[in-house]
Amino acid sequence: MESDVRRAHLGVRKLLRACLVGVPLLTGCTQPPESCPGTTPIGLDRMAAITTDHDLPFRFPLDASRLDDGTYHAWFGERSEPGEDRRYHAAEDFSRPAGTPVYATADGEVSYSGRAGGYGWLVIVDHPQFNLYSLYGHLSPSRWSRDVGPVSKGSLLGYLGDPWENGGSRERPLDPHLHFGLRAGQRADYPKRGEWRWMAGWIRLCPQDLGWLQPSRVITAGAVPDEGYSAPDPGFLVRWGLEVLITLVYSAAGTGLLVIALRRKKRVFLLLPGILIILAGTVLLASEMLRTPALLVVGGTLLAIGACRLVAPSAQPEGPPPGGTQAAV
């Protein structure tokens, strides 16, 4: 029995090691390109006219300002500073004072509104009519912000954050600016992790290859392709690889724990693997690390197996009845 338990432990450890090695491969970790076409924003002198033209499909997310003449953080496709790990900017940054209002660039549905690490407060709006989504980063967590739900072009989404709350801190403040991105497809089409992640700012791959569009070019075009914007296909491994990996790891670990409990006849632990996996699945779904309830199904299955074995009557040992051996006639 001890050897079986030891083999189960070793098997789970090997699977976990293999999965940890495979995580980068399944989440889009690839080599950066040799070159990537950089761009500069266009049409900023027409920002005010475009914003007030209600017949156009898009507007700029900010009101016009003289700051657009030259003050900025990073433009679309711009390469990171020499000597740094080579990355490319997947959006356009517009400098404005903290408290500046930010507006929806088109009609749509807010699919995300909340804190997001280096973004401070982040808002994402899906525009299914164009097969497009827009991203607004470095907003203020302390000021008013839009909840998830429908919005119209020009609707207020929030305000730019102060240097210590917009993704920066008191020790390392971040100059107030809007990180504004546009991408073909919908937010749910992309994973939460890896180079293809839906909230990317600086990435190793060319933004254009991952569906990111130059925002100022899209807005100033004044029109949308007849069938909307065509999104690239990330492929199965990028889209679902991490989810499959997490599900397999937790399933193997839970099954191993259940087998150990059965072999050691630890009936009190029979329900533990299923309960732990259900809890893990709930947390991972809430954090959007998982997009399907597959782990909940696995946890429910293990919980049902454990419950069945728990309530099953114990096998009676073979041998003479309690009264002793039968007397010879």
C-alpha positions in Angstrom: 0.0 0.0 0.0 2.8 2.4 0.9 4.5 1.9 -2.5 1.2 2.7 -4.3 0.8 5.9 -2.3 4.4 6.8 -3.0 3.9 6.3 -6.8 0.8 8.5 -6.7 2.8 11.3 -5.0 5.6 11.0 -7.6 3.1 11.0 -10.5 1.4 14.2 -9.3 4.8 15.9 -8.8 6.0 15.0 -12.3 2.8 16.3 -13.9 3.0 19.5 -11.9 6.7 20.0 -13.1 5.8 19.3 -16.7 2.9 21.7 -16.5 5.0 24.5 -15.0 7.5 24.1 -17.8 4.7 24.3 -20.4 2.9 27.4 -19.0 5.0 29.9 -21.0 4.5 27.9 -24.2 0.7 27.8 -23.8 0.3 31.5 -22.9 1.8 33.1 -26.0 5.4 33.6 -24.9 7.3 34.0 -28.2 10.3 35.8 -29.5 10.0 39.5 -30.4 10.1 40.4 -34.1 13.2 41.9 -35.6 11.3 45.1 -36.6 7.9 46.5 -36.1 6.5 49.5 -38.0 6.2 52.6 -35.7 3.6 55.3 -36.3 2.8 58.8 -35.1 -0.8 60.0 -34.3 -2.6 61.6 -37.1 -5.5 64.1 -37.3 -5.1 65.6 -33.8 -5.6 69.0 -35.2 -9.1 67.8 -36.3 -9.9 66.3 -32.9 -12.5 69.0 -32.0 -14.3 68.8 -35.3 -14.5 65.0 -35.2 -15.7 65.0 -31.6 -18.6 67.3 -32.4 -19.6 65.6 -35.7 -22.5 63.2 -34.6 -22.6 61.5 -38.0 -19.2 59.9 -37.6 -18.9 56.5 -36.0 -16.1 57.5 -33.6 -14.9 60.4 -31.5 -11.7 61.0 -29.6 -12.0 60.0 -26.0 -10.8 63.4 -24.8 -11.6 67.0 -25.5 -9.2 68.8 -27.8 -6.2 70.4 -26.1 -3.0 72.2 -27.0 -1.1 69.4 -25.2 -1.7 67.3 -28.2 0.9 69.3 -30.1 3.8 67.5 -28.6 3.3 66.3 -25.1 2.9 62.5 -24.9 4.1 59.4 -23.3 4.2 56.8 -26.1 2.6 56.4 -29.6 1.3 53.3 -31.2 4.0 50.9 -32.2 6.7 52.9 -30.5 9.7 50.8 -29.3 10.8 50.8 -25.7 14.0 52.6 -24.7 17.4 51.2 -25.9 18.9 48.8 -23.5 15.5 47.6 -22.2 13.8 44.4 -23.1 12.5 45.0 -26.6 8.7 45.8 -26.4 6.2 47.7 -28.5 3.4 50.0 -27.4 -0.1 48.8 -28.3 -1.9 52.1 -27.8 -1.7 55.9 -28.0 -1.0 57.9 -24.8 -2.4 61.4 -24.4 -1.2 63.7 -21.6 -3.8 65.6 -19.6 -4.1 66.8 -16.0 -5.6 64.5 -13.4 -9.4 64.8 -13.3 -9.7 65.2 -17.0 -13.0 63.5 -18.2 -12.7 60.5 -20.5 -15.5 59.6 -22.9 -16.6 56.5 -24.8 -15.3 56.6 -28.4 -18.4 54.9 -29.8 -21.6 53.2 -28.8 -21.0 49.9 -27.0 -21.1 47.9 -23.8 -18.7 48.3 -20.9 -17.4 44.8 -20.4 -14.8 45.7 -17.7 -14.5 48.5 -15.2 -12.2 48.1 -12.3 -8.8 48.2 -10.8 -6.1 46.7 -13.0 -2.6 47.0 -11.5 -0.4 49.4 -13.5 -3.5 50.8 -15.2 -5.0 52.2 -12.0 -8.7 52.1 -13.0 -9.3 50.4 -16.4 -12.4 50.6 -18.5 -13.0 48.4 -21.6 -15.9 48.9 -24.0 -17.0 46.3 -26.6 -18.3 47.6 -29.9 -19.9 44.5 -31.5 -21.3 46.5 -34.3 -17.7 47.2 -35.5 -16.2 43.9 -34.1 -13.9 46.2 -32.1 -13.2 47.0 -28.5 -11.7 50.1 -26.9 -9.5 50.3 -23.8 -9.0 53.3 -21.5 -6.2 53.0 -18.9 -4.8 55.1 -16.0 -8.2 56.4 -14.8 -8.9 57.4 -11.3 -10.1 54.8 -8.7 -11.1 57.5 -6.3 -13.3 59.5 -8.6 -16.6 58.5 -10.2 -16.4 55.7 -12.8 -18.8 53.9 -15.2 -20.2 50.6 -14.2 -20.5 47.6 -16.6 -23.4 48.1 -19.0 -24.4 49.9 -22.3 -22.9 53.3 -23.2 -23.4 55.7 -26.0 -20.7 57.6 -28.0 -19.5 60.4 -25.8 -20.7 58.9 -22.5 -18.6 59.7 -19.6 -16.4 56.7 -18.5 -14.4 58.3 -15.7 -11.6 60.7 -15.0 -7.8 60.6 -15.3 -6.2 59.6 -12.0 -3.7 61.4 -9.8 0.0 60.4 -10.1 -0.2 58.1 -7.0 -3.4 56.3 -8.0 -3.4 55.9 -11.8 -1.0 53.0 -11.8 1.7 54.9 -9.9 2.3 55.3 -6.2 3.5 57.8 -3.7 7.0 56.5 -4.1 6.9 56.2 -7.9 4.2 58.6 -9.2 3.0 58.3 -12.8 2.4 61.4 -14.9 -1.4 61.6 -15.6 -2.2 60.5 -19.1 -4.8 58.4 -21.0 -3.7 55.0 -22.4 -6.1 54.6 -25.3 -6.2 51.4 -27.3 -8.4 49.9 -30.1 -8.4 46.3 -31.1 -10.3 44.1 -33.6 -12.5 41.6 -32.0 -14.2 41.6 -28.6 -12.5 41.4 -25.2 -13.8 37.9 -24.6 -12.0 36.7 -27.8 -8.6 37.1 -26.0 -7.0 35.5 -22.9 -6.2 37.4 -19.7 -2.5 36.4 -19.7 0.3 36.2 -22.3 1.3 38.4 -25.2 -2.3 38.1 -26.6 -3.9 39.4 -23.3 -6.8 41.7 -23.7 -5.3 44.5 -21.6 -1.9 44.7 -23.2 0.2 47.9 -23.0 3.8 47.1 -23.9 4.2 43.8 -25.6 7.0 41.8 -27.3 5.1 41.2 -30.6 4.0 43.7 -33.2 0.7 45.2 -32.0 -0.7 45.1 -35.6 -0.1 41.3 -35.7 -2.2 40.8 -32.6 -5.2 42.9 -33.8 -4.3 46.2 -32.2 -5.2 49.2 -34.4 -3.8 52.7 -34.4 -6.5 54.6 -32.6 -6.1 58.0 -34.3 -6.1 56.4 -37.8 -9.3 54.5 -37.0 -11.1 57.6 -35.7 -10.0 60.0 -38.4 -10.9 57.5 -41.2 -14.6 58.4 -40.5 -15.8 55.1 -41.7 -15.8 51.4 -40.8 -15.3 48.4 -43.1 -18.6 46.8 -44.2 -18.1 43.7 -42.2 -16.3 45.4 -39.3 -12.7 44.9 -38.4 -11.2 41.5 -39.0 -9.6 40.0 -35.9 -6.6 37.6 -36.1 -7.1 34.1 -34.8 -4.8 33.5 -31.8 -5.1 29.8 -32.2 -6.2 27.1 -29.8 -3.2 27.0 -27.5 -3.2 30.8 -27.0 -6.9 30.9 -26.5 -7.5 27.8 -24.3 -4.0 26.4 -23.5 -3.8 27.9 -20.0 -7.3 26.9 -19.2 -6.7 23.3 -20.3 -3.4 23.3 -18.3 -5.0 24.5 -15.1 -7.9 22.1 -15.4 -5.5 19.1 -16.0 -3.2 20.0 -13.1 -6.1 20.5 -10.6 -7.8 17.3 -11.9 -4.7 15.3 -11.5 -4.0 16.7 -8.0 -7.5 16.1 -6.8 -7.7 12.6 -8.2 -4.4 11.8 -6.6 -5.6 13.0 -3.2 -8.8 11.0 -3.5 -6.9 7.9 -4.4 -4.6 8.4 -1.4 -7.5 8.8 0.9 -9.2 5.7 -0.4 -6.0 3.5 -0.2 -5.3 4.7 3.3 -8.9 4.4 4.3 -9.0 7.9 5.5 -12.8 8.3 5.1 -12.8 11.8 6.8 -10.7 13.1 3.8 -12.9 11.7 1.0 -14.8 15.0 0.5 -11.7 17.2 0.7 -10.4 17.0 -2.9 -13.8 17.8 -4.4 -14.3 20.7 -2.1 -10.9 22.2 -2.7 -11.2 22.0 -6.5 -14.7 23.6 -6.4 -13.3 26.5 -4.3 -10.3 26.9 -6.7 -12.6 26.8 -9.7 -14.8 29.5 -8.2 -11.8 31.8 -7.4 -10.3 31.3 -10.9 -13.6 32.0 -12.6 -14.1 35.1 -10.6 -10.6 36.3 -11.5 -11.2 35.4 -15.2 -8.3 33.0 -15.2 -10.8 30.5 -16.4 -13.7 31.1 -18.8 -15.6 27.8 -18.5 -16.9 25.9 -15.5 -14.8 22.8 -16.4 -13.0 22.8 -13.1 -16.3 23.1 -11.2 -17.5 20.0 -13.0 -14.3 18.1 -12.1 -14.7 19.2 -8.5 -18.3 18.2 -8.4 -17.5 14.7 -9.8 -14.8 14.1 -7.3 -17.1 15.3 -4.5 -19.8 12.9 -5.6 -17.3 10.0 -5.7 -16.0 10.8 -2.3 -19.5 11.2 -0.9 -20.6 7.8 -2.4 -17.6 6.1 -0.8 -18.2 7.9 2.5 -21.7 6.7 2.9 -21.1 3.2 1.5 -21.1 0.5 4.3 -17.7 -0.8 5.2 -17.0 -4.3 4.1 -17.4 -6.8 6.9 -14.3 -8.9 7.6 -14.4 -12.5 6.8 -14.2 -15.0 9.7 -16.3 -16.8 12.3 -19.3 -15.1 13.9 -18.8 -13.0 17.0 -19.9 -15.9 19.2 -16.8 -18.0 18.3 -16.4 -21.1 16.2 -19.3 -23.4 15.7 -19.3 -26.4 18.0 -18.8 -29.7 16.5 -21.9 -32.0 16.5 
